Amino acid sequence: MSIVETLEEFYRQKYATLPEIDPNDPGHFNVFRVEDHAPTKKAPLKYARREFYKISLIKGHFVYHYADKSLEVNGATLLFFNPEVPYTMEHLGEERTGFFCIFRGEYFSDHLRNSLRELPMYAPGGKPAYRLDEAQFRSFGVIFEKMLEEIQSDYRFKNDLIRNYIMEIIHNALKIQPSEKLYRNIDANARITTVFMELLERQFPVEPTTQKFQLRSAKDFAEKLNVHVNHLNRAIKLSTGKTTTEHIAERLMGEAKAMLRHTHRNVSEISYSLGFEEPAHFNHFFKKHAGMTPTAFRA
């Protein structure tokens, strides 16, 4: 999976045949029942940003990992996910029920005075989880049912109506205190280190010559994780004894050596794939860490 999960990747995980995505509909709204898309087996944890917003109304027992935070929920919860922050959900129980909807930012771009990202649940550092009692869960469920009905209708202005339903969900959520309780069994430094290592590893292997290593610095990773770079560096150093830069350099060297040993790509192609603007920069980096040039290592 890529660093950012696309709509195509999202649908590919849920459907045997990929639904058609209308290129003339950049906002692409859709809504689902959780029961219709429950995983059939426990999948390995995947952390990724998505290219779309997601609102989940879910009842069950799970831990959701959002950037460097983890929250355990056992009951009904309303969750708001945005394209800027990587996340995943770990189900701890078999039973789950509810709804979720997805949409790109363009779905609201011409219909809101301000950006969605200015809303508290979508703002940087915002709190995206709202615990619900049974009455609140049923009330939000009614709104999702209405969206399911409209998305299947031929009503000419159905998207205007759906946008109103989404805003009703948002404003009703803002009247509820967001959840603050972090999952006690997860150390914050270990959590952010795990997410960093997942994002780092998922960039490899760099297969096609057109693919390029994207996250090359601590700042790049901090931006993807929506945390301050100093916080990231401190957490990784405390958890592993190595700096963020050392982890990145070690992984780059491992991939560089693998390419030199097992592919026929020339040094310039490998240099480009690993994110170096000039082969000379790659040569300097490789010699600094290996004690020899890439060409000498290959020979």
NORWO-V653530 format. One record per residue. N is the residue number from 1. RES is the residue in three letters. SS is DSSP state (@ for helix, = for strand, . for the rest). OMEGA is omega in radians with two decimals (999 if undefined). Layout:
BEGIN
N,RES,SS,OMEGA / N,RES,SS,OMEGA
END
This chain:
BEGIN
1,MET,.,-3.10 / 2,SER,.,3.11 / 3,ILE,.,3.09 / 4,VAL,=,3.14 / 5,GLU,=,3.13 / 6,THR,.,3.05 / 7,LEU,@,-3.14 / 8,GLU,@,3.12 / 9,GLU,@,3.09 / 10,PHE,@,-3.11 / 11,TYR,@,-3.12 / 12,ARG,@,3.12 / 13,GLN,@,-3.00 / 14,LYS,@,-3.07 / 15,TYR,.,3.06 / 16,ALA,.,3.08 / 17,THR,.,-3.07 / 18,LEU,.,3.09 / 19,PRO,.,3.13 / 20,GLU,.,3.10 / 21,ILE,.,-3.05 / 22,ASP,.,3.13 / 23,PRO,.,3.11 / 24,ASN,.,3.12 / 25,ASP,.,-3.05 / 26,PRO,.,-3.13 / 27,GLY,.,3.08 / 28,HIS,.,3.02 / 29,PHE,.,2.97 / 30,ASN,=,-3.10 / 31,VAL,=,-3.00 / 32,PHE,=,2.90 / 33,ARG,=,3.13 / 34,VAL,@,-3.09 / 35,GLU,@,-3.13 / 36,ASP,@,-3.06 / 37,HIS,@,3.09 / 38,ALA,.,3.13 / 39,PRO,.,-3.13 / 40,THR,.,3.08 / 41,LYS,.,-3.09 / 42,LYS,.,-3.13 / 43,ALA,.,3.07 / 44,PRO,.,-3.10 / 45,LEU,.,3.10 / 46,LYS,.,3.09 / 47,TYR,.,-3.14 / 48,ALA,=,2.88 / 49,ARG,=,3.06 / 50,ARG,=,3.11 / 51,GLU,.,-3.08 / 52,PHE,.,3.01 / 53,TYR,=,3.10 / 54,LYS,=,3.03 / 55,ILE,=,-3.11 / 56,SER,=,2.95 / 57,LEU,=,-2.96 / 58,ILE,=,3.05 / 59,LYS,=,-3.10 / 60,GLY,=,3.11 / 61,HIS,=,-3.07 / 62,PHE,=,2.97 / 63,VAL,=,3.04 / 64,TYR,=,-3.12 / 65,HIS,=,-3.01 / 66,TYR,=,-3.00 / 67,ALA,.,-3.10 / 68,ASP,.,-3.10 / 69,LYS,=,3.08 / 70,SER,=,-3.08 / 71,LEU,=,3.09 / 72,GLU,=,-3.13 / 73,VAL,=,3.04 / 74,ASN,=,-3.04 / 75,GLY,=,-3.09 / 76,ALA,=,-3.09 / 77,THR,=,3.01 / 78,LEU,=,-3.03 / 79,LEU,=,3.13 / 80,PHE,=,-3.14 / 81,PHE,=,3.14 / 82,ASN,.,-3.03 / 83,PRO,.,-3.05 / 84,GLU,.,-3.00 / 85,VAL,.,3.08 / 86,PRO,.,-3.14 / 87,TYR,=,2.98 / 88,THR,=,3.09 / 89,MET,=,3.13 / 90,GLU,=,-3.11 / 91,HIS,=,-3.13 / 92,LEU,=,3.12 / 93,GLY,=,-3.10 / 94,GLU,=,-3.04 / 95,GLU,=,3.06 / 96,ARG,=,3.14 / 97,THR,=,3.13 / 98,GLY,=,-3.08 / 99,PHE,=,2.90 / 100,PHE,=,3.08 / 101,CYS,=,3.11 / 102,ILE,=,3.08 / 103,PHE,=,3.05 / 104,ARG,.,3.13 / 105,GLY,@,-3.13 / 106,GLU,@,-3.13 / 107,TYR,@,-3.13 / 108,PHE,.,-2.96 / 109,SER,.,-3.12 / 110,ASP,.,-3.02 / 111,HIS,.,3.10 / 112,LEU,.,3.09 / 113,ARG,.,3.13 / 114,ASN,.,-3.14 / 115,SER,.,3.03 / 116,LEU,@,-3.07 / 117,ARG,@,3.07 / 118,GLU,@,3.07 / 119,LEU,.,-3.03 / 120,PRO,.,-3.10 / 121,MET,.,-3.14 / 122,TYR,.,-3.13 / 123,ALA,.,3.08 / 124,PRO,.,-3.11 / 125,GLY,.,-3.12 / 126,GLY,.,-3.13 / 127,LYS,.,-2.98 / 128,PRO,.,-3.05 / 129,ALA,=,-3.12 / 130,TYR,=,3.13 / 131,ARG,=,-3.03 / 132,LEU,=,2.93 / 133,ASP,.,-3.03 / 134,GLU,@,3.14 / 135,ALA,@,3.12 / 136,GLN,@,3.11 / 137,PHE,@,3.13 / 138,ARG,@,-3.12 / 139,SER,@,3.09 / 140,PHE,@,3.12 / 141,GLY,@,3.10 / 142,VAL,@,3.14 / 143,ILE,@,3.10 / 144,PHE,@,3.08 / 145,GLU,@,3.12 / 146,LYS,@,3.12 / 147,MET,@,3.07 / 148,LEU,@,3.14 / 149,GLU,@,-3.08 / 150,GLU,@,-3.08 / 151,ILE,@,3.14 / 152,GLN,.,-3.08 / 153,SER,.,3.08 / 154,ASP,.,-3.11 / 155,TYR,.,-3.02 / 156,ARG,.,-3.06 / 157,PHE,.,-3.05 / 158,LYS,@,-3.14 / 159,ASN,@,3.03 / 160,ASP,@,3.13 / 161,LEU,@,3.12 / 162,ILE,@,3.09 / 163,ARG,@,3.09 / 164,ASN,@,3.10 / 165,TYR,@,3.11 / 166,ILE,@,3.13 / 167,MET,@,3.07 / 168,GLU,@,3.08 / 169,ILE,@,-3.11 / 170,ILE,@,-3.08 / 171,HIS,@,3.06 / 172,ASN,@,3.10 / 173,ALA,@,-3.10 / 174,LEU,@,3.08 / 175,LYS,.,-3.12 / 176,ILE,.,3.11 / 177,GLN,.,3.10 / 178,PRO,.,-3.09 / 179,SER,.,-3.10 / 180,GLU,.,-2.98 / 181,LYS,.,3.10 / 182,LEU,.,3.13 / 183,TYR,.,-2.95 / 184,ARG,.,-3.02 / 185,ASN,.,-3.09 / 186,ILE,.,3.08 / 187,ASP,.,-3.04 / 188,ALA,@,3.13 / 189,ASN,@,3.11 / 190,ALA,@,-3.13 / 191,ARG,@,-3.09 / 192,ILE,@,3.09 / 193,THR,@,3.11 / 194,THR,@,-3.14 / 195,VAL,@,3.10 / 196,PHE,@,-3.12 / 197,MET,@,3.10 / 198,GLU,@,3.14 / 199,LEU,@,3.12 / 200,LEU,@,-3.06 / 201,GLU,@,-3.05 / 202,ARG,.,3.08 / 203,GLN,.,-3.08 / 204,PHE,.,-0.12 / 205,PRO,.,3.07 / 206,VAL,.,-2.98 / 207,GLU,.,-3.04 / 208,PRO,.,-3.14 / 209,THR,.,3.12 / 210,THR,.,3.14 / 211,GLN,.,-3.09 / 212,LYS,.,3.07 / 213,PHE,.,-2.95 / 214,GLN,.,-3.05 / 215,LEU,.,-3.00 / 216,ARG,.,-3.09 / 217,SER,.,3.08 / 218,ALA,@,3.13 / 219,LYS,@,3.11 / 220,ASP,@,-3.12 / 221,PHE,@,3.14 / 222,ALA,@,3.12 / 223,GLU,@,3.13 / 224,LYS,@,-3.11 / 225,LEU,@,3.11 / 226,ASN,.,3.08 / 227,VAL,.,3.09 / 228,HIS,.,-3.07 / 229,VAL,@,3.12 / 230,ASN,@,3.10 / 231,HIS,@,3.11 / 232,LEU,@,-3.12 / 233,ASN,@,-3.12 / 234,ARG,@,-3.12 / 235,ALA,@,-3.11 / 236,ILE,@,3.12 / 237,LYS,@,-3.14 / 238,LEU,@,-3.07 / 239,SER,@,-2.99 / 240,THR,@,-3.07 / 241,GLY,.,3.11 / 242,LYS,.,3.11 / 243,THR,.,3.07 / 244,THR,@,-3.12 / 245,THR,@,3.13 / 246,GLU,@,3.11 / 247,HIS,@,-3.13 / 248,ILE,@,-3.12 / 249,ALA,@,-3.14 / 250,GLU,@,-3.12 / 251,ARG,@,3.07 / 252,LEU,@,3.13 / 253,MET,@,3.12 / 254,GLY,@,3.13 / 255,GLU,@,3.13 / 256,ALA,@,3.14 / 257,LYS,@,3.12 / 258,ALA,@,3.12 / 259,MET,@,-3.13 / 260,LEU,@,-3.11 / 261,ARG,@,-2.87 / 262,HIS,@,3.09 / 263,THR,.,3.09 / 264,HIS,.,3.12 / 265,ARG,.,3.09 / 266,ASN,.,-3.05 / 267,VAL,@,3.13 / 268,SER,@,3.14 / 269,GLU,@,3.11 / 270,ILE,@,3.12 / 271,SER,@,-3.14 / 272,TYR,@,-3.11 / 273,SER,@,-3.10 / 274,LEU,.,2.98 / 275,GLY,.,3.10 / 276,PHE,.,-3.10 / 277,GLU,.,-3.12 / 278,GLU,.,3.07 / 279,PRO,@,-3.13 / 280,ALA,@,3.11 / 281,HIS,@,3.10 / 282,PHE,@,3.12 / 283,ASN,@,-3.13 / 284,HIS,@,3.13 / 285,PHE,@,-3.08 / 286,PHE,@,-3.12 / 287,LYS,@,3.13 / 288,LYS,@,-3.03 / 289,HIS,@,-3.09 / 290,ALA,@,-3.13 / 291,GLY,.,3.11 / 292,MET,.,3.13 / 293,THR,.,3.06 / 294,PRO,@,-3.13 / 295,THR,@,3.11 / 296,ALA,@,3.13 / 297,PHE,@,3.14 / 298,ARG,@,-3.12 / 299,ALA,.,999
END
